[in-house]
Amino acid sequence: MATRYQITRWHEIDCGHRVYGHQGKCSRLHGHRYRFEMTCELPARNQVLDDLGMVADFSVIKDGLCAWLDQAWDHRLLLWERDPLAKLLLEHDHGVVLLACNPTAENLAGRMVQTIGPMMLKHTDVSLVACTVHETGKCSATAFL
């Protein structure tokens, strides 16, 4: 049986959100220091380490995914496009990012593996196969490809 290799890098950003329709305190605007753990691997047909003994240099994740997080979501307010606050805040350019879904940890992790990973890593040999989003030190959600 062949050995399977993955590499993981984590990155932290600060941003605000609210979970529109939530019945508890998460319905209020608030923020987190999110920690994204991003796991990449080579295609199943090519699970061979390179000449240096690596899946890829960790800078592949840094330059693609971490840079994207810094540019797109860091110090922004993530809101579901259906959230009534979205239009109001967007009109005044408060760093609002509209999402097609509620900005839960699950949805952010899913967006990373389904959309952002393929877009930002398309010119590399690796793909993002899992992303864990830590919303707090005690709570996280993971999406897998």
PyMOL CGO cylinders between C-alpha atoms (Angstrom):
from pymol import cmd
from pymol.cgo import CYLINDER

trace = [
    CYLINDER, 0.00, 0.00, 0.00, 1.37, 3.41, -0.99, 0.3, 1, 1, 1, 1, 1, 1,
    CYLINDER, 1.37, 3.41, -0.99, 1.98, 6.09, 1.58, 0.3, 1, 1, 1, 1, 1, 1,
    CYLINDER, 1.98, 6.09, 1.58, -0.28, 9.12, 1.35, 0.3, 1, 1, 1, 1, 1, 1,
    CYLINDER, -0.28, 9.12, 1.35, 1.11, 12.56, 2.21, 0.3, 1, 1, 1, 1, 1, 1,
    CYLINDER, 1.11, 12.56, 2.21, -0.55, 15.84, 3.10, 0.3, 1, 1, 1, 1, 1, 1,
    CYLINDER, -0.55, 15.84, 3.10, 0.74, 19.22, 4.23, 0.3, 1, 1, 1, 1, 1, 1,
    CYLINDER, 0.74, 19.22, 4.23, -1.11, 21.58, 6.54, 0.3, 1, 1, 1, 1, 1, 1,
    CYLINDER, -1.11, 21.58, 6.54, -0.55, 25.25, 7.27, 0.3, 1, 1, 1, 1, 1, 1,
    CYLINDER, -0.55, 25.25, 7.27, -2.61, 27.47, 9.51, 0.3, 1, 1, 1, 1, 1, 1,
    CYLINDER, -2.61, 27.47, 9.51, -3.32, 31.16, 9.18, 0.3, 1, 1, 1, 1, 1, 1,
    CYLINDER, -3.32, 31.16, 9.18, -5.21, 33.60, 11.39, 0.3, 1, 1, 1, 1, 1, 1,
    CYLINDER, -5.21, 33.60, 11.39, -7.35, 36.55, 10.44, 0.3, 1, 1, 1, 1, 1, 1,
    CYLINDER, -7.35, 36.55, 10.44, -9.65, 38.89, 12.34, 0.3, 1, 1, 1, 1, 1, 1,
    CYLINDER, -9.65, 38.89, 12.34, -13.10, 39.63, 11.02, 0.3, 1, 1, 1, 1, 1, 1,
    CYLINDER, -13.10, 39.63, 11.02, -16.65, 40.25, 12.04, 0.3, 1, 1, 1, 1, 1, 1,
    CYLINDER, -16.65, 40.25, 12.04, -19.85, 38.47, 11.17, 0.3, 1, 1, 1, 1, 1, 1,
    CYLINDER, -19.85, 38.47, 11.17, -23.26, 37.58, 12.40, 0.3, 1, 1, 1, 1, 1, 1,
    CYLINDER, -23.26, 37.58, 12.40, -25.41, 34.53, 11.79, 0.3, 1, 1, 1, 1, 1, 1,
    CYLINDER, -25.41, 34.53, 11.79, -28.61, 35.95, 10.37, 0.3, 1, 1, 1, 1, 1, 1,
    CYLINDER, -28.61, 35.95, 10.37, -31.65, 34.10, 11.68, 0.3, 1, 1, 1, 1, 1, 1,
    CYLINDER, -31.65, 34.10, 11.68, -29.80, 32.58, 14.65, 0.3, 1, 1, 1, 1, 1, 1,
    CYLINDER, -29.80, 32.58, 14.65, -31.92, 32.53, 17.81, 0.3, 1, 1, 1, 1, 1, 1,
    CYLINDER, -31.92, 32.53, 17.81, -29.05, 33.28, 20.20, 0.3, 1, 1, 1, 1, 1, 1,
    CYLINDER, -29.05, 33.28, 20.20, -26.32, 35.85, 20.67, 0.3, 1, 1, 1, 1, 1, 1,
    CYLINDER, -26.32, 35.85, 20.67, -24.64, 34.92, 17.37, 0.3, 1, 1, 1, 1, 1, 1,
    CYLINDER, -24.64, 34.92, 17.37, -27.39, 36.94, 15.67, 0.3, 1, 1, 1, 1, 1, 1,
    CYLINDER, -27.39, 36.94, 15.67, -25.58, 40.07, 16.86, 0.3, 1, 1, 1, 1, 1, 1,
    CYLINDER, -25.58, 40.07, 16.86, -22.62, 41.62, 15.08, 0.3, 1, 1, 1, 1, 1, 1,
    CYLINDER, -22.62, 41.62, 15.08, -19.43, 40.29, 16.65, 0.3, 1, 1, 1, 1, 1, 1,
    CYLINDER, -19.43, 40.29, 16.65, -15.94, 39.24, 15.66, 0.3, 1, 1, 1, 1, 1, 1,
    CYLINDER, -15.94, 39.24, 15.66, -13.46, 36.42, 15.95, 0.3, 1, 1, 1, 1, 1, 1,
    CYLINDER, -13.46, 36.42, 15.95, -9.80, 35.72, 15.51, 0.3, 1, 1, 1, 1, 1, 1,
    CYLINDER, -9.80, 35.72, 15.51, -10.37, 32.92, 13.03, 0.3, 1, 1, 1, 1, 1, 1,
    CYLINDER, -10.37, 32.92, 13.03, -7.76, 30.23, 12.58, 0.3, 1, 1, 1, 1, 1, 1,
    CYLINDER, -7.76, 30.23, 12.58, -7.84, 28.46, 9.22, 0.3, 1, 1, 1, 1, 1, 1,
    CYLINDER, -7.84, 28.46, 9.22, -6.04, 25.11, 9.02, 0.3, 1, 1, 1, 1, 1, 1,
    CYLINDER, -6.04, 25.11, 9.02, -5.63, 24.25, 5.35, 0.3, 1, 1, 1, 1, 1, 1,
    CYLINDER, -5.63, 24.25, 5.35, -4.58, 20.76, 4.28, 0.3, 1, 1, 1, 1, 1, 1,
    CYLINDER, -4.58, 20.76, 4.28, -3.29, 20.10, 0.78, 0.3, 1, 1, 1, 1, 1, 1,
    CYLINDER, -3.29, 20.10, 0.78, -2.21, 16.99, -1.06, 0.3, 1, 1, 1, 1, 1, 1,
    CYLINDER, -2.21, 16.99, -1.06, -1.05, 15.81, -4.45, 0.3, 1, 1, 1, 1, 1, 1,
    CYLINDER, -1.05, 15.81, -4.45, -3.54, 14.16, -6.81, 0.3, 1, 1, 1, 1, 1, 1,
    CYLINDER, -3.54, 14.16, -6.81, -4.24, 10.51, -5.95, 0.3, 1, 1, 1, 1, 1, 1,
    CYLINDER, -4.24, 10.51, -5.95, -2.51, 9.39, -9.15, 0.3, 1, 1, 1, 1, 1, 1,
    CYLINDER, -2.51, 9.39, -9.15, 0.69, 11.17, -8.16, 0.3, 1, 1, 1, 1, 1, 1,
    CYLINDER, 0.69, 11.17, -8.16, 1.38, 10.65, -4.46, 0.3, 1, 1, 1, 1, 1, 1,
    CYLINDER, 1.38, 10.65, -4.46, 5.16, 10.88, -4.95, 0.3, 1, 1, 1, 1, 1, 1,
    CYLINDER, 5.16, 10.88, -4.95, 7.25, 13.36, -3.00, 0.3, 1, 1, 1, 1, 1, 1,
    CYLINDER, 7.25, 13.36, -3.00, 9.44, 15.71, -5.01, 0.3, 1, 1, 1, 1, 1, 1,
    CYLINDER, 9.44, 15.71, -5.01, 13.23, 15.44, -5.21, 0.3, 1, 1, 1, 1, 1, 1,
    CYLINDER, 13.23, 15.44, -5.21, 13.55, 17.30, -1.89, 0.3, 1, 1, 1, 1, 1, 1,
    CYLINDER, 13.55, 17.30, -1.89, 11.13, 14.92, -0.15, 0.3, 1, 1, 1, 1, 1, 1,
    CYLINDER, 11.13, 14.92, -0.15, 8.17, 17.29, -0.03, 0.3, 1, 1, 1, 1, 1, 1,
    CYLINDER, 8.17, 17.29, -0.03, 4.55, 17.33, -1.19, 0.3, 1, 1, 1, 1, 1, 1,
    CYLINDER, 4.55, 17.33, -1.19, 5.13, 21.01, -1.90, 0.3, 1, 1, 1, 1, 1, 1,
    CYLINDER, 5.13, 21.01, -1.90, 6.78, 23.91, -0.16, 0.3, 1, 1, 1, 1, 1, 1,
    CYLINDER, 6.78, 23.91, -0.16, 4.53, 25.40, 2.53, 0.3, 1, 1, 1, 1, 1, 1,
    CYLINDER, 4.53, 25.40, 2.53, 4.83, 28.73, 0.69, 0.3, 1, 1, 1, 1, 1, 1,
    CYLINDER, 4.83, 28.73, 0.69, 2.38, 27.34, -1.90, 0.3, 1, 1, 1, 1, 1, 1,
    CYLINDER, 2.38, 27.34, -1.90, -0.34, 27.52, 0.76, 0.3, 1, 1, 1, 1, 1, 1,
    CYLINDER, -0.34, 27.52, 0.76, 0.97, 30.83, 2.11, 0.3, 1, 1, 1, 1, 1, 1,
    CYLINDER, 0.97, 30.83, 2.11, 1.20, 32.56, -1.27, 0.3, 1, 1, 1, 1, 1, 1,
    CYLINDER, 1.20, 32.56, -1.27, -2.16, 31.26, -2.49, 0.3, 1, 1, 1, 1, 1, 1,
    CYLINDER, -2.16, 31.26, -2.49, -4.58, 30.69, 0.36, 0.3, 1, 1, 1, 1, 1, 1,
    CYLINDER, -4.58, 30.69, 0.36, -3.15, 32.79, 3.21, 0.3, 1, 1, 1, 1, 1, 1,
    CYLINDER, -3.15, 32.79, 3.21, -2.66, 35.75, 0.90, 0.3, 1, 1, 1, 1, 1, 1,
    CYLINDER, -2.66, 35.75, 0.90, -6.23, 35.41, -0.33, 0.3, 1, 1, 1, 1, 1, 1,
    CYLINDER, -6.23, 35.41, -0.33, -7.58, 35.34, 3.25, 0.3, 1, 1, 1, 1, 1, 1,
    CYLINDER, -7.58, 35.34, 3.25, -5.59, 38.49, 4.11, 0.3, 1, 1, 1, 1, 1, 1,
    CYLINDER, -5.59, 38.49, 4.11, -6.83, 40.33, 1.05, 0.3, 1, 1, 1, 1, 1, 1,
    CYLINDER, -6.83, 40.33, 1.05, -10.45, 39.18, 0.97, 0.3, 1, 1, 1, 1, 1, 1,
    CYLINDER, -10.45, 39.18, 0.97, -11.63, 38.57, 4.54, 0.3, 1, 1, 1, 1, 1, 1,
    CYLINDER, -11.63, 38.57, 4.54, -9.14, 39.96, 7.07, 0.3, 1, 1, 1, 1, 1, 1,
    CYLINDER, -9.14, 39.96, 7.07, -10.56, 42.94, 8.99, 0.3, 1, 1, 1, 1, 1, 1,
    CYLINDER, -10.56, 42.94, 8.99, -13.80, 42.74, 7.03, 0.3, 1, 1, 1, 1, 1, 1,
    CYLINDER, -13.80, 42.74, 7.03, -17.40, 42.15, 8.02, 0.3, 1, 1, 1, 1, 1, 1,
    CYLINDER, -17.40, 42.15, 8.02, -18.76, 38.93, 6.50, 0.3, 1, 1, 1, 1, 1, 1,
    CYLINDER, -18.76, 38.93, 6.50, -22.51, 38.98, 5.96, 0.3, 1, 1, 1, 1, 1, 1,
    CYLINDER, -22.51, 38.98, 5.96, -24.99, 36.78, 4.15, 0.3, 1, 1, 1, 1, 1, 1,
    CYLINDER, -24.99, 36.78, 4.15, -26.37, 38.62, 1.13, 0.3, 1, 1, 1, 1, 1, 1,
    CYLINDER, -26.37, 38.62, 1.13, -29.90, 38.01, 2.50, 0.3, 1, 1, 1, 1, 1, 1,
    CYLINDER, -29.90, 38.01, 2.50, -29.07, 39.77, 5.78, 0.3, 1, 1, 1, 1, 1, 1,
    CYLINDER, -29.07, 39.77, 5.78, -31.02, 43.07, 5.97, 0.3, 1, 1, 1, 1, 1, 1,
    CYLINDER, -31.02, 43.07, 5.97, -27.97, 44.77, 7.50, 0.3, 1, 1, 1, 1, 1, 1,
    CYLINDER, -27.97, 44.77, 7.50, -25.92, 43.97, 4.41, 0.3, 1, 1, 1, 1, 1, 1,
    CYLINDER, -25.92, 43.97, 4.41, -27.50, 46.61, 2.15, 0.3, 1, 1, 1, 1, 1, 1,
    CYLINDER, -27.50, 46.61, 2.15, -27.38, 49.28, 4.81, 0.3, 1, 1, 1, 1, 1, 1,
    CYLINDER, -27.38, 49.28, 4.81, -23.72, 48.72, 5.67, 0.3, 1, 1, 1, 1, 1, 1,
    CYLINDER, -23.72, 48.72, 5.67, -22.67, 48.17, 2.06, 0.3, 1, 1, 1, 1, 1, 1,
    CYLINDER, -22.67, 48.17, 2.06, -24.04, 51.60, 1.12, 0.3, 1, 1, 1, 1, 1, 1,
    CYLINDER, -24.04, 51.60, 1.12, -21.58, 53.19, 3.53, 0.3, 1, 1, 1, 1, 1, 1,
    CYLINDER, -21.58, 53.19, 3.53, -18.58, 51.05, 2.51, 0.3, 1, 1, 1, 1, 1, 1,
    CYLINDER, -18.58, 51.05, 2.51, -17.79, 49.56, 5.88, 0.3, 1, 1, 1, 1, 1, 1,
    CYLINDER, -17.79, 49.56, 5.88, -15.61, 46.76, 4.55, 0.3, 1, 1, 1, 1, 1, 1,
    CYLINDER, -15.61, 46.76, 4.55, -18.58, 44.46, 4.11, 0.3, 1, 1, 1, 1, 1, 1,
    CYLINDER, -18.58, 44.46, 4.11, -18.12, 41.22, 2.18, 0.3, 1, 1, 1, 1, 1, 1,
    CYLINDER, -18.12, 41.22, 2.18, -21.34, 39.65, 0.97, 0.3, 1, 1, 1, 1, 1, 1,
    CYLINDER, -21.34, 39.65, 0.97, -21.53, 35.87, 0.92, 0.3, 1, 1, 1, 1, 1, 1,
    CYLINDER, -21.53, 35.87, 0.92, -24.06, 33.60, -0.77, 0.3, 1, 1, 1, 1, 1, 1,
    CYLINDER, -24.06, 33.60, -0.77, -24.50, 31.82, 2.57, 0.3, 1, 1, 1, 1, 1, 1,
    CYLINDER, -24.50, 31.82, 2.57, -24.57, 32.60, 6.28, 0.3, 1, 1, 1, 1, 1, 1,
    CYLINDER, -24.57, 32.60, 6.28, -20.98, 33.16, 7.49, 0.3, 1, 1, 1, 1, 1, 1,
    CYLINDER, -20.98, 33.16, 7.49, -20.83, 30.18, 9.84, 0.3, 1, 1, 1, 1, 1, 1,
    CYLINDER, -20.83, 30.18, 9.84, -17.56, 28.34, 10.44, 0.3, 1, 1, 1, 1, 1, 1,
    CYLINDER, -17.56, 28.34, 10.44, -18.98, 25.42, 8.43, 0.3, 1, 1, 1, 1, 1, 1,
    CYLINDER, -18.98, 25.42, 8.43, -19.81, 27.61, 5.44, 0.3, 1, 1, 1, 1, 1, 1,
    CYLINDER, -19.81, 27.61, 5.44, -16.47, 29.43, 5.53, 0.3, 1, 1, 1, 1, 1, 1,
    CYLINDER, -16.47, 29.43, 5.53, -14.60, 26.10, 5.57, 0.3, 1, 1, 1, 1, 1, 1,
    CYLINDER, -14.60, 26.10, 5.57, -16.80, 24.81, 2.75, 0.3, 1, 1, 1, 1, 1, 1,
    CYLINDER, -16.80, 24.81, 2.75, -16.17, 27.90, 0.63, 0.3, 1, 1, 1, 1, 1, 1,
    CYLINDER, -16.17, 27.90, 0.63, -12.44, 27.43, 1.09, 0.3, 1, 1, 1, 1, 1, 1,
    CYLINDER, -12.44, 27.43, 1.09, -12.39, 23.82, -0.17, 0.3, 1, 1, 1, 1, 1, 1,
    CYLINDER, -12.39, 23.82, -0.17, -15.08, 24.20, -2.86, 0.3, 1, 1, 1, 1, 1, 1,
    CYLINDER, -15.08, 24.20, -2.86, -14.23, 27.58, -4.38, 0.3, 1, 1, 1, 1, 1, 1,
    CYLINDER, -14.23, 27.58, -4.38, -11.16, 29.37, -3.03, 0.3, 1, 1, 1, 1, 1, 1,
    CYLINDER, -11.16, 29.37, -3.03, -8.78, 26.40, -2.97, 0.3, 1, 1, 1, 1, 1, 1,
    CYLINDER, -8.78, 26.40, -2.97, -9.39, 25.40, -6.60, 0.3, 1, 1, 1, 1, 1, 1,
    CYLINDER, -9.39, 25.40, -6.60, -9.17, 29.02, -7.73, 0.3, 1, 1, 1, 1, 1, 1,
    CYLINDER, -9.17, 29.02, -7.73, -6.00, 29.94, -5.82, 0.3, 1, 1, 1, 1, 1, 1,
    CYLINDER, -6.00, 29.94, -5.82, -4.13, 26.65, -6.31, 0.3, 1, 1, 1, 1, 1, 1,
    CYLINDER, -4.13, 26.65, -6.31, -5.04, 25.97, -9.95, 0.3, 1, 1, 1, 1, 1, 1,
    CYLINDER, -5.04, 25.97, -9.95, -1.47, 26.60, -11.16, 0.3, 1, 1, 1, 1, 1, 1,
    CYLINDER, -1.47, 26.60, -11.16, 0.13, 24.34, -8.55, 0.3, 1, 1, 1, 1, 1, 1,
    CYLINDER, 0.13, 24.34, -8.55, 0.50, 20.57, -8.17, 0.3, 1, 1, 1, 1, 1, 1,
    CYLINDER, 0.50, 20.57, -8.17, -1.58, 20.41, -4.98, 0.3, 1, 1, 1, 1, 1, 1,
    CYLINDER, -1.58, 20.41, -4.98, -5.23, 20.78, -4.08, 0.3, 1, 1, 1, 1, 1, 1,
    CYLINDER, -5.23, 20.78, -4.08, -6.93, 21.88, -0.88, 0.3, 1, 1, 1, 1, 1, 1,
    CYLINDER, -6.93, 21.88, -0.88, -8.59, 18.74, 0.49, 0.3, 1, 1, 1, 1, 1, 1,
    CYLINDER, -8.59, 18.74, 0.49, -9.63, 19.94, 3.95, 0.3, 1, 1, 1, 1, 1, 1,
    CYLINDER, -9.63, 19.94, 3.95, -10.08, 23.20, 5.80, 0.3, 1, 1, 1, 1, 1, 1,
    CYLINDER, -10.08, 23.20, 5.80, -10.78, 23.55, 9.50, 0.3, 1, 1, 1, 1, 1, 1,
    CYLINDER, -10.78, 23.55, 9.50, -12.03, 26.93, 10.69, 0.3, 1, 1, 1, 1, 1, 1,
    CYLINDER, -12.03, 26.93, 10.69, -11.53, 27.59, 14.40, 0.3, 1, 1, 1, 1, 1, 1,
    CYLINDER, -11.53, 27.59, 14.40, -14.00, 30.23, 15.47, 0.3, 1, 1, 1, 1, 1, 1,
    CYLINDER, -14.00, 30.23, 15.47, -12.82, 30.12, 19.08, 0.3, 1, 1, 1, 1, 1, 1,
    CYLINDER, -12.82, 30.12, 19.08, -10.27, 28.10, 20.98, 0.3, 1, 1, 1, 1, 1, 1,
    CYLINDER, -10.27, 28.10, 20.98, -13.00, 25.56, 21.73, 0.3, 1, 1, 1, 1, 1, 1,
    CYLINDER, -13.00, 25.56, 21.73, -15.07, 25.47, 18.54, 0.3, 1, 1, 1, 1, 1, 1,
    CYLINDER, -15.07, 25.47, 18.54, -14.23, 24.54, 14.97, 0.3, 1, 1, 1, 1, 1, 1,
    CYLINDER, -14.23, 24.54, 14.97, -15.77, 23.16, 11.79, 0.3, 1, 1, 1, 1, 1, 1,
    CYLINDER, -15.77, 23.16, 11.79, -14.10, 21.15, 9.04, 0.3, 1, 1, 1, 1, 1, 1,
    CYLINDER, -14.10, 21.15, 9.04, -14.98, 20.75, 5.39, 0.3, 1, 1, 1, 1, 1, 1,
    CYLINDER, -14.98, 20.75, 5.39, -13.45, 18.02, 3.24, 0.3, 1, 1, 1, 1, 1, 1,
    CYLINDER, -13.45, 18.02, 3.24, -13.27, 17.68, -0.51, 0.3, 1, 1, 1, 1, 1, 1,
]
cmd.load_cgo(trace, "trace")
